[in-house]
Amino acid sequence: MCYRVEPLRLSDLYEALEAMHTSGRARVPAPEPGVVVPDAYPGKRLPLLVPTQQGSFEPKELIWGFDGQPGTSSKLVFNTRLETALSQARWGRGLWCDVILNGRCLVPVRSFYESWTRTPPHRGAQVRFTYPGHQVFLLAGVWQNDRCSIVTTEPNASVAPMHSRMPLVLAPGESSIWLGPGFANLADRSHIVLDALQEA
């Protein structure tokens, strides 16, 4: 369950898109010395990229989490299980039915965190995951109106020792797949190797 990420600023996303329009490559500015970008948590605003009908992207800052469905105990649903969303899409009903088909987006981050839930003595410890060789990487997301959620899948070898789920991390070149008709094929993240650092 992903409940904390190190996001980019909305201004960083605009700058990256401007670089893509002028040079053909999205370059994210390096973190400014002394400038701390607060981590994002459910219920807070999360900067992300929404595809446009013109084939480009629009930066948005949306509330991380959807209101739970009436009659359930969930007040804020901030992760979307890919398997559940695909099942709901097949049945044509459910919280994720429309957004998984029509509201996929990209969440640029510098890292994400999981709580160590697998085994003592580390249980409850925070683990920070980064993507080696990438200052910024993309998580698969969904959005609707002013809300968003991060999509999760089965953990790969990097995350499985610590947690039973992981965000759907996109490798270079996979963003177009996530936004296209073959997005369900991205469930398997075994080819992605992440660095894990336990917080003191």
C-alpha atoms as a printed R data frame, in Angstrom:
    type eleno elety resid chain resno       x      y       z
1   ATOM     1    CA   MET     A     1   0.000  0.000   0.000
2   ATOM     2    CA   CYS     A     2   1.589  3.239  -1.141
3   ATOM     3    CA   TYR     A     3   0.714  6.105   1.182
4   ATOM     4    CA   ARG     A     4   3.693  8.437   0.876
5   ATOM     5    CA   VAL     A     5   5.654  9.689  -2.123
6   ATOM     6    CA   GLU     A     6   8.329 12.287  -2.791
7   ATOM     7    CA   PRO     A     7   6.615 14.310  -5.532
8   ATOM     8    CA   LEU     A     8   7.764 17.001  -7.896
9   ATOM     9    CA   ARG     A     9   6.468 20.541  -7.681
10  ATOM    10    CA   LEU     A    10   3.827 21.589 -10.155
11  ATOM    11    CA   SER     A    11   6.291 24.175 -11.500
12  ATOM    12    CA   ASP     A    12   8.790 21.346 -12.158
13  ATOM    13    CA   LEU     A    13   6.217 19.559 -14.312
14  ATOM    14    CA   TYR     A    14   5.558 22.708 -16.336
15  ATOM    15    CA   GLU     A    15   9.299 23.169 -16.828
16  ATOM    16    CA   ALA     A    16   9.749 19.549 -17.915
17  ATOM    17    CA   LEU     A    17   6.925 19.830 -20.444
18  ATOM    18    CA   GLU     A    18   8.339 23.081 -21.807
19  ATOM    19    CA   ALA     A    19  11.685 21.353 -22.316
20  ATOM    20    CA   MET     A    20   9.909 18.498 -24.111
21  ATOM    21    CA   HIS     A    21   8.176 20.934 -26.480
22  ATOM    22    CA   THR     A    22  11.405 22.765 -27.335
23  ATOM    23    CA   SER     A    23  13.942 19.921 -27.365
24  ATOM    24    CA   GLY     A    24  11.850 16.766 -27.676
25  ATOM    25    CA   ARG     A    25  12.984 15.512 -24.291
26  ATOM    26    CA   ALA     A    26  11.373 16.132 -20.913
27  ATOM    27    CA   ARG     A    27  14.096 17.303 -18.545
28  ATOM    28    CA   VAL     A    28  13.153 17.656 -14.902
29  ATOM    29    CA   PRO     A    29  15.082 20.337 -13.026
30  ATOM    30    CA   ALA     A    30  17.417 19.098 -10.310
31  ATOM    31    CA   PRO     A    31  16.321 19.760  -6.728
32  ATOM    32    CA   GLU     A    32  17.260 23.274  -5.662
33  ATOM    33    CA   PRO     A    33  19.676 23.426  -2.712
34  ATOM    34    CA   GLY     A    34  17.850 24.376   0.438
35  ATOM    35    CA   VAL     A    35  14.398 23.944  -1.109
36  ATOM    36    CA   VAL     A    36  12.445 21.149   0.563
37  ATOM    37    CA   VAL     A    37   9.490 19.720  -1.335
38  ATOM    38    CA   PRO     A    38   7.165 18.142   1.255
39  ATOM    39    CA   ASP     A    39   6.275 14.493   0.814
40  ATOM    40    CA   ALA     A    40   2.727 13.888  -0.384
41  ATOM    41    CA   TYR     A    41   0.229 11.869   1.644
42  ATOM    42    CA   PRO     A    42  -3.366 10.736   1.047
43  ATOM    43    CA   GLY     A    43  -5.786 13.621   1.433
44  ATOM    44    CA   LYS     A    44  -3.165 16.125   0.270
45  ATOM    45    CA   ARG     A    45  -2.604 17.524  -3.199
46  ATOM    46    CA   LEU     A    46  -0.408 15.506  -5.540
47  ATOM    47    CA   PRO     A    47   1.112 16.959  -8.753
48  ATOM    48    CA   LEU     A    48   0.685 14.692 -11.785
49  ATOM    49    CA   LEU     A    49   0.354 14.604 -15.567
50  ATOM    50    CA   VAL     A    50  -2.963 14.090 -17.320
51  ATOM    51    CA   PRO     A    51  -2.990 13.221 -21.047
52  ATOM    52    CA   THR     A    52  -4.841 15.618 -23.327
53  ATOM    53    CA   GLN     A    53  -6.838 14.893 -26.466
54  ATOM    54    CA   GLN     A    54  -4.109 16.654 -28.447
55  ATOM    55    CA   GLY     A    55  -1.571 14.008 -27.439
56  ATOM    56    CA   SER     A    56   0.344 16.112 -24.913
57  ATOM    57    CA   PHE     A    57   0.069 16.422 -21.118
58  ATOM    58    CA   GLU     A    58  -1.483 18.856 -18.711
59  ATOM    59    CA   PRO     A    59   0.027 19.239 -15.232
60  ATOM    60    CA   LYS     A    60  -2.575 19.091 -12.479
61  ATOM    61    CA   GLU     A    61  -2.505 19.083  -8.699
62  ATOM    62    CA   LEU     A    62  -5.247 16.785  -7.429
63  ATOM    63    CA   ILE     A    63  -6.342 15.462  -4.052
64  ATOM    64    CA   TRP     A    64  -4.799 12.050  -3.439
65  ATOM    65    CA   GLY     A    65  -7.698  9.742  -2.623
66  ATOM    66    CA   PHE     A    66 -11.265  9.015  -3.697
67  ATOM    67    CA   ASP     A    67 -14.239  9.020  -1.381
68  ATOM    68    CA   GLY     A    68 -15.151  5.440  -0.457
69  ATOM    69    CA   GLN     A    69 -18.358  3.943  -1.794
70  ATOM    70    CA   PRO     A    70 -21.487  4.304   0.355
71  ATOM    71    CA   GLY     A    71 -22.042  1.337   2.635
72  ATOM    72    CA   THR     A    72 -18.329  0.602   3.072
73  ATOM    73    CA   SER     A    73 -15.982  1.457   5.922
74  ATOM    74    CA   SER     A    74 -13.458  3.124   3.597
75  ATOM    75    CA   LYS     A    75 -13.526  6.906   3.927
76  ATOM    76    CA   LEU     A    76 -10.605  7.648   1.600
77  ATOM    77    CA   VAL     A    77  -9.397  5.169  -1.002
78  ATOM    78    CA   PHE     A    78  -5.955  6.258  -2.150
79  ATOM    79    CA   ASN     A    79  -4.633  3.127  -3.862
80  ATOM    80    CA   THR     A    80  -6.217  1.307  -6.786
81  ATOM    81    CA   ARG     A    81  -5.548 -2.413  -7.006
82  ATOM    82    CA   LEU     A    82  -4.996 -3.085 -10.707
83  ATOM    83    CA   GLU     A    83  -6.611 -6.515 -10.465
84  ATOM    84    CA   THR     A    84  -9.739 -5.069  -8.856
85  ATOM    85    CA   ALA     A    85  -9.972 -2.245 -11.394
86  ATOM    86    CA   LEU     A    86  -9.649 -4.657 -14.319
87  ATOM    87    CA   SER     A    87 -12.325 -6.903 -12.833
88  ATOM    88    CA   GLN     A    88 -14.673 -3.948 -12.358
89  ATOM    89    CA   ALA     A    89 -14.021 -2.823 -15.926
90  ATOM    90    CA   ARG     A    90 -15.030 -6.273 -17.181
91  ATOM    91    CA   TRP     A    91 -18.233 -6.214 -15.112
92  ATOM    92    CA   GLY     A    92 -19.014 -2.615 -16.004
93  ATOM    93    CA   ARG     A    93 -19.498 -1.370 -12.455
94  ATOM    94    CA   GLY     A    94 -17.539 -0.389  -9.361
95  ATOM    95    CA   LEU     A    95 -15.503  2.524  -8.019
96  ATOM    96    CA   TRP     A    96 -12.654  2.018 -10.516
97  ATOM    97    CA   CYS     A    97 -14.615  0.950 -13.595
98  ATOM    98    CA   ASP     A    98 -14.664  4.299 -15.397
99  ATOM    99    CA   VAL     A    99 -11.323  5.714 -14.220
100 ATOM   100    CA   ILE     A   100  -9.274  2.668 -15.196
101 ATOM   101    CA   LEU     A   101 -10.740  2.827 -18.698
102 ATOM   102    CA   ASN     A   102 -10.839  6.602 -19.194
103 ATOM   103    CA   GLY     A   103  -8.807  8.282 -16.452
104 ATOM   104    CA   ARG     A   104  -5.285  6.897 -16.482
105 ATOM   105    CA   CYS     A   105  -2.508  9.383 -15.693
106 ATOM   106    CA   LEU     A   106   1.179  9.607 -14.750
107 ATOM   107    CA   VAL     A   107   2.542 10.456 -11.303
108 ATOM   108    CA   PRO     A   108   6.185 11.629 -11.444
109 ATOM   109    CA   VAL     A   109   8.078 11.010  -8.180
110 ATOM   110    CA   ARG     A   110  11.622 10.924  -6.853
111 ATOM   111    CA   SER     A   111  10.779  8.074  -4.455
112 ATOM   112    CA   PHE     A   112   7.939  6.249  -2.758
113 ATOM   113    CA   TYR     A   113   7.638  4.704   0.685
114 ATOM   114    CA   GLU     A   114   6.205  1.517   2.120
115 ATOM   115    CA   SER     A   115   5.829  0.360   5.701
116 ATOM   116    CA   TRP     A   116   7.685 -2.882   6.367
117 ATOM   117    CA   THR     A   117   4.836 -5.337   7.047
118 ATOM   118    CA   ARG     A   118   6.443 -8.709   6.385
119 ATOM   119    CA   THR     A   119   8.619 -9.809   9.280
120 ATOM   120    CA   PRO     A   120   9.910 -8.649  12.654
121 ATOM   121    CA   PRO     A   121  12.063 -6.949  13.849
122 ATOM   122    CA   HIS     A   122  11.508 -4.428  11.038
123 ATOM   123    CA   ARG     A   123   7.701 -4.445  11.084
124 ATOM   124    CA   GLY     A   124   6.371 -0.895  10.852
125 ATOM   125    CA   ALA     A   125   9.663  0.614   9.649
126 ATOM   126    CA   GLN     A   126   9.507  3.031   6.723
127 ATOM   127    CA   VAL     A   127  11.347  1.964   3.586
128 ATOM   128    CA   ARG     A   128  12.197  4.458   0.837
129 ATOM   129    CA   PHE     A   129  12.309  3.096  -2.707
130 ATOM   130    CA   THR     A   130  14.157  4.779  -5.565
131 ATOM   131    CA   TYR     A   131  14.786  3.745  -9.166
132 ATOM   132    CA   PRO     A   132  18.558  3.491  -9.769
133 ATOM   133    CA   GLY     A   133  19.734  5.684 -12.623
134 ATOM   134    CA   HIS     A   134  16.597  7.829 -12.549
135 ATOM   135    CA   GLN     A   135  16.280 11.046 -10.548
136 ATOM   136    CA   VAL     A   136  12.583 10.965 -11.372
137 ATOM   137    CA   PHE     A   137  10.378  8.046 -12.381
138 ATOM   138    CA   LEU     A   138   6.708  7.523 -13.112
139 ATOM   139    CA   LEU     A   139   3.980  5.732 -11.182
140 ATOM   140    CA   ALA     A   140   0.752  4.676 -12.847
141 ATOM   141    CA   GLY     A   141  -2.232  6.619 -11.600
142 ATOM   142    CA   VAL     A   142  -5.919  7.227 -12.221
143 ATOM   143    CA   TRP     A   143  -7.882 10.441 -11.837
144 ATOM   144    CA   GLN     A   144 -11.376 11.894 -12.033
145 ATOM   145    CA   ASN     A   145 -12.524 15.449 -11.349
146 ATOM   146    CA   ASP     A   146 -10.288 16.747  -8.530
147 ATOM   147    CA   ARG     A   147  -9.229 13.314  -7.205
148 ATOM   148    CA   CYS     A   148  -6.482 10.824  -8.001
149 ATOM   149    CA   SER     A   149  -5.183  7.451  -6.858
150 ATOM   150    CA   ILE     A   150  -1.954  5.487  -7.323
151 ATOM   151    CA   VAL     A   151  -2.319  2.092  -8.981
152 ATOM   152    CA   THR     A   152  -0.785 -0.900  -7.197
153 ATOM   153    CA   THR     A   153   0.127 -4.399  -8.289
154 ATOM   154    CA   GLU     A   154   1.858 -7.529  -7.012
155 ATOM   155    CA   PRO     A   155   5.307 -6.736  -5.566
156 ATOM   156    CA   ASN     A   156   8.481 -7.562  -7.439
157 ATOM   157    CA   ALA     A   157  11.671 -8.957  -5.912
158 ATOM   158    CA   SER     A   158  12.713 -5.512  -4.653
159 ATOM   159    CA   VAL     A   159   9.530 -4.865  -2.658
160 ATOM   160    CA   ALA     A   160   8.221 -8.363  -1.799
161 ATOM   161    CA   PRO     A   161  10.502 -8.904   1.233
162 ATOM   162    CA   MET     A   162   8.908 -5.862   2.858
163 ATOM   163    CA   HIS     A   163   5.349 -5.523   1.561
164 ATOM   164    CA   SER     A   164   2.568 -7.431  -0.189
165 ATOM   165    CA   ARG     A   165   1.838 -4.660  -2.723
166 ATOM   166    CA   MET     A   166   3.755 -2.041  -4.686
167 ATOM   167    CA   PRO     A   167   2.940  0.959  -6.860
168 ATOM   168    CA   LEU     A   168   2.905  0.189 -10.557
169 ATOM   169    CA   VAL     A   169   6.307  1.674 -11.399
170 ATOM   170    CA   LEU     A   170   6.723  2.452 -15.089
171 ATOM   171    CA   ALA     A   171  10.024  1.719 -16.795
172 ATOM   172    CA   PRO     A   172  11.305  4.101 -19.500
173 ATOM   173    CA   GLY     A   173   9.067  3.842 -22.559
174 ATOM   174    CA   GLU     A   174   6.144  2.316 -20.688
175 ATOM   175    CA   SER     A   175   4.138  5.488 -20.119
176 ATOM   176    CA   SER     A   176   2.590  5.207 -23.588
177 ATOM   177    CA   ILE     A   177   1.606  1.611 -22.812
178 ATOM   178    CA   TRP     A   178  -0.052  2.663 -19.544
179 ATOM   179    CA   LEU     A   179  -2.009  5.351 -21.371
180 ATOM   180    CA   GLY     A   180  -2.869  3.046 -24.277
181 ATOM   181    CA   PRO     A   181  -5.173  0.053 -24.757
182 ATOM   182    CA   GLY     A   182  -2.627 -2.543 -23.607
183 ATOM   183    CA   PHE     A   183  -2.201 -1.141 -20.078
184 ATOM   184    CA   ALA     A   184  -3.268 -4.396 -18.391
185 ATOM   185    CA   ASN     A   185  -0.047 -6.023 -19.642
186 ATOM   186    CA   LEU     A   186   1.961 -3.883 -17.199
187 ATOM   187    CA   ALA     A   187   0.849 -5.824 -14.113
188 ATOM   188    CA   ASP     A   188   4.136 -7.760 -13.966
189 ATOM   189    CA   ARG     A   189   6.901 -5.516 -12.558
190 ATOM   190    CA   SER     A   190   9.525 -8.256 -12.149
191 ATOM   191    CA   HIS     A   191  11.936 -6.580 -14.620
192 ATOM   192    CA   ILE     A   192  12.210 -3.426 -12.503
193 ATOM   193    CA   VAL     A   193  14.940 -3.275  -9.857
194 ATOM   194    CA   LEU     A   194  14.522 -0.703  -7.088
195 ATOM   195    CA   ASP     A   195  16.834  0.442  -4.305
196 ATOM   196    CA   ALA     A   196  15.406  0.185  -0.795
197 ATOM   197    CA   LEU     A   197  16.617  2.234   2.168
198 ATOM   198    CA   GLN     A   198  15.124  1.747   5.620
199 ATOM   199    CA   GLU     A   199  14.600  4.997   7.462
200 ATOM   200    CA   ALA     A   200  16.376  5.304  10.785
